Amino acid sequence: MSTTVETATAAARTAPAAVIVAIDGPSGTGKSSTSKAVAAQLGLSYLDTGAQYRAITWWMLNNGIDVSDAAEVATAAAKPVIVSGTDPSAPTITVDGEDASGPIRTQEVTSRVSAVSAVPEVRTLITELQRTIAAEAVRGIVVEGRDIGTTVLPDADIKIFLTASPEARAARRSGEVKGSDLAATKEALIKRDAADSGRTTSPLAKAGDAVEVDTTDLTLAQVIECVVTLVGEKQAAK
């Protein structure tokens, strides 16, 4: 065996096994910050699936689609081209070639995304997009959302479900939005939970084999450390 082949073989044996990590949970539990940090630490790709639903919602609002009309949303669902960049240090999202990372975070999009994402045709299209991105992640990927472990990637190597008290989640979300009202934020989160958990298609739910991590009394660093440890154990066992 040549030195080059020997070196390549040794590297293949010692390199961490590629893993697909599904991180689910409601808003304000630290999903995005945790997922990006874990992916960056472990050299994995990263996908924010919620951003994709926000992107299609933003496109619909911009194109005069009545997002309260499920039939109209279903008809338009296949029109926008959504592309997600998976670098955890600088994730991107474009719609028809236009950078949508800022516009999709507006309150208008936030208030309408649950209705759009509940439409089965939308979920089918976005789910297929998510599965394709995960399959193309050579070194592995951290995928965050609300139905990743249950619907999108049920065979993920490790599934984690983040939770936190409504009070803690509202405080975190209010801290992200200047001048927001804590009580109103808490009420909006609870309303979003009910909509996401109660929808017929792919509701927000904890997978039976997911590890639940309550982040209420944990710092972000502690949550990241916990998840990195869980993923490391899974990689070592592969």
C-alpha positions, 0 to 999 in steps of 0.5 A: 500500500502506498503512503498516500493510500495509507494516510487516507485510510488512517484519516478515514478511520480516525475522522468523526463519523458523519451524523445527522442531528435533529434539534426540535422545540418551540420558539425561545428555547435556544434552538438556533443559537445552540444548533449553529454553535454545535454545528460550528464546533463539530464541523457540521453543516447547519440548517434552520428549517424555520427560516425556510417557512418564513421565506415562503411566507414572506414571498406569499405576502410580497406577491399578494397571496391571501395567506389565510386562504389555504387553497391559494397558498397551496396553488402558489407553494411551488413558485418561489425558489428557496436556497439555504446556505448551510455554513453555521458561521454565516447561514444564508437564505435567498428567495428567487435569488434575493437575500431574505435573511432580514425581511423574513424576521419581521413581525408580519411574517412571524404572525403569518408563518404558522398559517402558511406552514400548516398547509400540507402542500407547503410542508411537502415541498419544504420537507423534500427540500430539507431532506435533500439538503441533509442528504448532501451534507457530506460531513453531517448536519445539524437541522433545527425545527419543529418536526425534524425528528418526527417527520423530516428526518425520522432516521436522524442519528440523534434527536434532541428536543429543547424545552423551557418555561414560557416565562424564560422563553418570553424573556429571551425573545423579548431580549432579541426584539428591542422595545417588545412587551414581555407579557405580549411576547409570552402570549404570542409564544403560547399562541404559536405553540398551540397553532404548531402543536395542533396542526394536522400535518407534521405538528410540533412534537417530541419524537419518542426517541428524542433526548429532552433538554430543559434549558430554563435554568441553563446558560447557552454555553451549558446547553451547547456543551450538553448537546455537543457531548450527546453528539460526540457520544453518538459519533464515537459509537458509529 
